[in-house]
Amino acid sequence: MAKTYLVGGMTCGGCVKSVTSAITAQYPSVGVEVELDGGKVQVDGDVEDIQIATLVEDAGFSYGGVA
């Protein structure tokens, strides 16, 4: 099941890579798609929202909840 999360502070391809790497390190079997302009991260797979929030914030970005 895909979920979309709002993530603030992403400004470049490096940010996309950081967020993607943080999520896939914890959940290696999920698909991650980042919409840089919209500040959205779509995660396709079985994930816990609170864990995504922690991973995003630990990577240096702000978690805005489920879109």
Protein Blocks (a to p, Z undefined) as FASTA:
>chain_A
ZZddddehiabfklmmmmmmmmmmmmmmbccdddfknopacdeddddfklmmmmmmmnop
acebjZZ
